[in-house]
Amino acid sequence: MFQPRKILVPTDFSTHSDRAFHVALSIAARYQARVFLLHVINGAIQQCAGDYSIDKNIVDRVMSECIVFANEKLKEAIDKDQDVRNVKVIPDVRRGQPYEEILKEASEREIDLLVIASHGKTGFNKDFMGSVVERVMKEVKCPVLLIRSPEGKEVPACIS
């Protein structure tokens, strides 16, 4: 019987990701598994564009603030879900391409189960799976539990 011990849940702080996190917590409680809650800050801030350039210190400060903000949002997500009390949740923030960082996290932590929402914060199109999810599912080595987004419920874009 499959009994996951390490569960990875990528989040973009959308309601869809929140649903995936809740499902993962239920599974983790049943099997005494740990949950790794991951947020990826997509890419870097463009320092120069044409004739305009931003000071490197400002770029570094903005990125540091993004990391602090993401860690605060992870803590909020953990604190607001009542199913957390019996599950160890390890938050993590990474920088880079979301699908690449999700795959790295899964490999480095030897994840047993990936629980991921079918769509992220943009909602994109109810007929197509999110591009990050599609790329992850093609390459990830562990089982994946795909949490489908409710039909017709788009989520407005927000900060990543």
N, C-alpha and C positions, 0 to 999 in steps of 0.2 A: 504494500500500500504506500502511496506517495505521501510523505510527511515532510513538508518544507520546514527548514530551520532558519533560513535567511530569505526574507522577502524584500524585494526592491520595489518602491513606488515612486516613479518620477512625478513631480508636480509642477504646474505652472500657475498654481493658486486659483484655478478656475473651479467652478462647481463640479465639472466633470472629473477633475483630478481629486476633488474632495470625496466624491463617490468611490473612486478607486481606492483611496486611502482607507475609507470606512470598511470596504470589503476586505482589504488586506489585514486590517486590525482584527476582524472577525476570524479570519483564517489563522492568524498568528495566535490569537487567544486559544483556539482549539488545539493547536499543535505546539504550544509554548515556543513559538518562533520569534525571532527579532525582526523588526521592520526598519528598513533603511529608507528614509524619506529624502529624496534628492530633488534639488532645484538647480537648473542650469541657467546661468546668465549667458545669454546668446551673444557670442562674439565680443568684439572690443569697440570702444568708442572711436570713431574716425577723428583723428587728430587734425588732419589737413584735408581741405577740399578746395581745389583751385587756388585762388589768391588768399584764402582765409585759413588761418592756423590757430589752434587752441594750444595754450601753454601745457606742457607735459604734466606739470604739477596739478593743474586743474583736472586733466583727464584722469590722473591717478587718484585724486580725491573723489571724483565722481564715481569711479569704479569701486573704491573702498566703501563709499556710502551705499552703493547698490548691494554690496555683499552684506553689510550690516542690515540693511532693509530686508533682504532675502532671509537672513537668519531670524530676524524678528517675525516675519511672516510664517516661517516654518514653526517657530515656537507657538505662535497663535493657532496654527492648524492642529498642532499636537494637543494644546491645552483645551481647544473647543470640542474635541471628540471624546465623548464619555467612555468609549471602548478602550481608551489608551491605558486606563488604570492597571490592567493586568498584563500589559505588553511593553517590552522594552523597545522604544523608538529612537533611532539614531539619525539625527538630521545632518544633511551635508549640502554644501553649496559649491558648485564647480563653475568654471568659466570655459566657454567654448561652444562648439556646435552641439546642440542638445542630443541628437542621436548618437554622436560619437562619445559624448561623456556618459550617456546612459550605458552604452556598451562597455566602456572602460570600467565603470562602477560595478557592473554585473560581473565582469571578469575578475577584477581585483578583489572583490569581496566574496567571490565564489557563491553567487546568489543561486538559490534553489528554485525560486519562483519570481517572475516579474509580473506585477499587477499594474496595468496601465489603462488609462482612459482612451477610448477610440478617437476622441477629438480633444483639442486643447482650447485655449481661451478664445480663439477666433471663431470656433464653431465651423468655419469654412463652408462645407457643403454637406448636408445630411446624407448624400449618396456616396460620398467618398471618405475613406479612412484618412486621418491626419497623416501628413507626409513624414513627420518624425516617427510616428508609430509604425508606419509602413516600412521605413528603413530599419528600425530596430528589430521588427519581427523577421526580417530577411536574414539578419546576421546573429541575433542573440542565440546563445548555446543552451539556455535553460528554458523550461516550460513558461509559457506566457498565458496569463488570464487577461483577456481583453474585456474591459467593462464598456459596453456600448452606451453611447450617449442617447438620451431620450429623443425620440423623433421630434423634429421641429423646434427644439429648444436650443436656440443659438445663445452663445454667451458673448457679451460684448468684450472687445479687446481691452486689456489693462496692462499695467506695467509688467515687464518680464524680469 
